[in-house]
Amino acid sequence: MRTVNVALAERGYAIHIGRGVLSAPDLLAPYLTHQSVAVVTNETVAPLYLHTLRANLAELGVQPLEIVLPDGEQYKNWQTLNQIFDALLAHHCERNSTLIALGGGVIGDMGGFAAACFQRGIAFIQIPTTLLAQVDSSVGGKTAINHPLGKNMIGAFHQPRLALADISTLATLPDRELSAGLAEVIKYGLIRDADFLSWLEANMTGLMARDEALLEEAVFRSCQHKAEVVAADERETGERALLNLGHTFGHAIETGLGYGVWLHGEAVAAGTVMAARLSALLGYLTEADVRRVEAVLQAAGLPVRGARLAKANGARYLELMRHDKKVQDGRLRLVVLEAIGRAAVSDRVADTELLAAIDATCD
């Protein structure tokens, strides 16, 4: 087991990464000071891993409330969130209860948001079972649900007490989900660690073949990067915004097509190519740099062409992007690559440059 610490003073916590950490009740014990525990999971993950977590909790003398939700991004909404609140209230959960989110990014986001809201905030623990959740959404305290006009627009910052990333759970991921997670791993190399990007390029075949040692290394290094950024900028007033490389474009794809049509990582991958193309148009990246970005994403089995959202394609992208959380004082703030391994935020991109980047990267 390897551990990354998120340094946030009294809100700091550990991310334990390794094979079999889900089967270690001693890792959970210090954080379950009361018997009232609710586990939020979904219909796909429950048959695979809920029995293991249930057995661990039984060893600690805990019989959890189990809340099993439908699976899919299309359920990340108020109606599904209310199912969590209904269960917590019906079973008389209290302010000293702990909520455990067992699943991918949708479960982590909704479970965390429910924990942030219920009785004005209860403790929660992240147990991410997808690569994307292990390297990104389970770390940093962002919780949210989607709205028809924009992704993750309703939520709260609420840090977990603990995160357990069990590499063994990645063995049951569909290939498409594994690739989606690699989009967020690749992001860290592009925005702040060119050496890590080179490592990913050299080891992508092994990662795609689910070599557990390589996956553990990728998760560990990604979590190190995320923890450093979150510790420096918890509320995304500065450096943390760089983690949104490709996301503003990608969120437009997810919202425009309908949540769940493309996986989040797939949309981020296409959005990352759009951001790279924009960076080239602004004079930062070379054509060879853009091809390199495309190549590493393609090697991970990810799309590098955006979806055409409407007849007036670029106009529809701009409309959706202006509903994004990164809009500030009416100006769209975009992450661009000044070089491979170095990113910056710009709010000075003209619509003509955005439209050119979108048009060049959409089928």
N, C-alpha and C positions, 0 to 999 in steps of 0.2 A: 504494500500500500504506500502511496505517496500523498502528501498533503500540501495544499496551497491555502494560505491564510489570507482572508480578505480583511485588511487593516482599516477598520472603521470604529476604533475606540470601543465604546460599550456595545456597539452594534456589530462588531467584528465577528467572524465565524470561520470555520474550517470547511474546506472542500476535500473530502477523502476520495482518492481515485485509485482504483485497482480492481483486480479480478476477485469477485466473491465478497465485496464489502456489503452487499445487500444482505448477506447471510451472517452478519456479525452484530448480534444484539447489543454487545457491549459498546458499540459506537453510538447507539441510540440512547442507551440508559441515562447518561448525564442530562439529557434534554427532556426527559419525560418525568417530571417531578410530581405530576398528578395522573390519576388513572383515566381521566377523560381525554380520549384520543380519537380523532376522526381521520380516516384515510379516504382521500379523493383519488379515484382512478377512472379508467374507461373500460369499455367492453372488450377492447383488444388486449390491453395490458393485464386486466384482472385474471384471466385464465392462466397467464404465463408466470406472474410474479406475486400476485396478492397472497397466495398461500404461503410463500416464503416469509413475507413481511408479517403475516398473521402469526406464524409460528414464532418468529422473533419476539413479537410483542407479547405472546403468551408466556414466553420464558421470563419476561419482565413483569408478569402478572397483569397485563393489560388486555382487555377485550375491546377492540376498536369498533367504532361505528364505521361501516363501510358504505361509501357513496360511489356508485358505479354509474358513470355518465356515458352518453353516446360518444363515439369516436369521430373526430373530424373538425377541421377549421370552421366549417359552416355552423358548428354548435357553440362556437366561442362568442356567446351573446348573453343578453339579460335573462332570457328564458331559461337557459341552462344554468346560469349562475344562481338563479332563484331556487333551482333544485337543491343546490348545496345549502342555501340558507334554510329552506324548508326542513331538510334533514337535521341540521344543527339545532334548530328551534324545537322540532318535534322530539328530539332526544335530550333536550334540556342541557345542551352544552353550555359551558360557562366561560367567563373571562380567563380562567386558568387552563382552559382546554388547549390542546395542541392539534393542529391540522397538518397531516402529512400528504404531500402531493406526490403520487406515484405514477409517472408516465412521461409523456413528451412535453413539448413546449406549450401546447394548448392546456393541458392539465396543470402544468406548473403556473401558467399565467392566471388561469381561473381560480385555482386553489389558493394562490398567493393573494389575489384580489379579494376573494371571500374572507381570507384570514385578516386582511387589512381592514375590512369593513365590519366584520361580525363583532358586536360589542365594542366597537371602535378600535379593534386590533387585538388579535390573539397570536400566539406563537405558531410558527409553521416551519416545516422541514421539507427540503427538496430532495426527492429521489428520482432523478431524471433517467429515463430508460431509452432515450434516443440520442444519437450523436449530436444533433443540433442543440438539444436541451442541455447536454452535458457541457458543451463548450461555450454556450451563449446564454440561453434564456433562463437557466436555473441560477445564474450567477449575477449578482448586482442589484437585485431587489425590484426590478421593473415588473409590474403586474398589470394586466389589462384585459379588456374584452374588445371585440370589434363593433363597429357601427356601420350601417350601410354606406355612409359617406366617407368612412376612413378606418384604416386598420389601427388597432391599439389606441384609439383616441380617448377611451374612458378607462381610467385605471389609477394606480397609486404606487408610490415607492414604499415597499415593505420588505425589509431584508429578512431572509431566513435565519434560523438559529444554526443550521447545519445543512450541508449538501453532501450526498453520497452518490458518486458516479461509479457504478459498477460496469466495468468494461465487458463483462460476460453477457450483459443484456443486449449488447450490440449484435450478438450472434443471431438473434431472432428478428432483427430489422429487415424489412424488405429492401432490396437493392436500391430502389428509388429513394427511400428514406435515408439510407447511408450516404448516397450522393448529396442529398439535400443538406445533410450535416457538414459535409466537407466544404460546402460553399462558405460557411461561417469560419471554418478552420483556415481556409485559404485567405480569407479577409485579413486575418491577423498578420500574415506574411506581407500582404500588399500594403497595409497601412503603417506598419511599424517594425518589421523584422524581415529584411530581405534574405538573411541567412536561413530563416525558417521556411521561407518560400522555396528556396533552393532545396532544402531538405524534403519538403513535400513533393517537389518535382521528381526528386531522385527516388522517393519511396511510394509514389502514388500506386504503382502496381500492387505492392504489398498491402497498402491500406485498403484498396478495393477488394483484395482477396481476404480481408478481415484478419490479418496478422495481429494477434492481440497485443504483442509487445509494441508494435508500431502504433496501433490505435491508442494504447495507454500513453505513449510518448506524445502523440498529437493532442490528446485531451489535456494532458498535464501542461504542455507548453501553451496551449490556447487559454487554459484557465489562469496560468501565470499572467499572461497579457491582460486578460479581462480583469483580474484582481488588481493589478497595478493601476489600470485606468480608473476603475471604480473607486479605489482608495483615494486617488487624486481628485476625482470629480464625481461624487456620488449622484448629484442631481442634474448632471448633464448641462452644466453652464459653460463648459469649455472643452477639454480634451476628450471627454466621453462621446461627444458628438461624432468624433472620427470613426467610432464603431458602426456608424450608419452608412458606410460606403456601400453604394448600390441599393440601399434600402428605400430611398424616396422613389426611385424609378420602380423598384420591385413591388413596393406597396401599391403603386398605381396599377400594376399588372394584376395583383391579387384582388384588389377592389373592383377593377374594371371587368375582369372575367367572371367574378363571383368567388367568394371564399371557398377554398378547397379544390378548385379546378387545377391550379398549379400549387405545388408545395411551396412553403415560404422560402426554403433554400434554393429552389429552382428559380423563383422570381428574383431573388437576390443575385443569383449568378448572372441572369440576363441583365439585371440592373447594374451589376458591376462592370459588365462590358460597356454598357451605355456611359457609365461614369468614366471609364478608361478612354472611350472615344471622345467624350467631352474634354477630358484632360489633354488629349492630343490636339483637339481643335483650339484649345487655349494656349497651346505652345509648350506644355509641360512634358508630355510623353512623346516618344518617337513611335513610328509605325511598328517597329520591331517590338517595342514595349507592349503595344496593344495586342499584337499577335501572341506575345508571351502570356498575357492575361487570358486570352481566349484558349490557348493551348492547355494551360493547367486546369482550367474549368472543364474543358472537353475531356481531358484525361480522367477527371473525376465523374464523368458520366452526366454532366450538367448542360443545360441549354445555354447557348451563347447568342441567341437571337431573341429579341423581344416579341411579345404577342401584339398583333395588330388589334387595337381595341375598338376602333370605329372607323367609319369612312374618313372622317377628319382626324386621323390617328394622332398626330402630334398635339392637336388642340385638346383632344380627350385626355391625353397624358398630362398636359399642363393643368387642366381643370382638376384632375384628381390629385396631382402633386401639391396643389395649393391648399388642399385639406390636410396636408401632412403636419405632424407635430413639429417638424423642423422649421416651419414658417415663423418668422419673428419680425414684429413691426411691419407685417405685410410683405416681407421679403423672403423669398425661398432660399434657404441655406443648404447648400449642396457640398458633399464631400468630394474633393477632387484629389487626384494623385499628382503630386509635384515630381515624384520619381517612384520607381518600384521600391517599396519599403518606407515611403514618407508621404503622409497625407495632410491635407489642410481643408478648412471649411471656407467656402466663398459664398457671399450673398450678392455678388456683382456679375452674375452670369446673365447675359441677355437672352430673351426668349428665342431670338434667331439662332443662337448657339445651341440652346437646348433642343430646339426643333431639328437642327441639323444632326445632332448626336442621336436623337431618337430615330430619325428617318434612316440614318446610315446603319442602324443596328436592329431594325425590325423587318420581318419577312412580310 
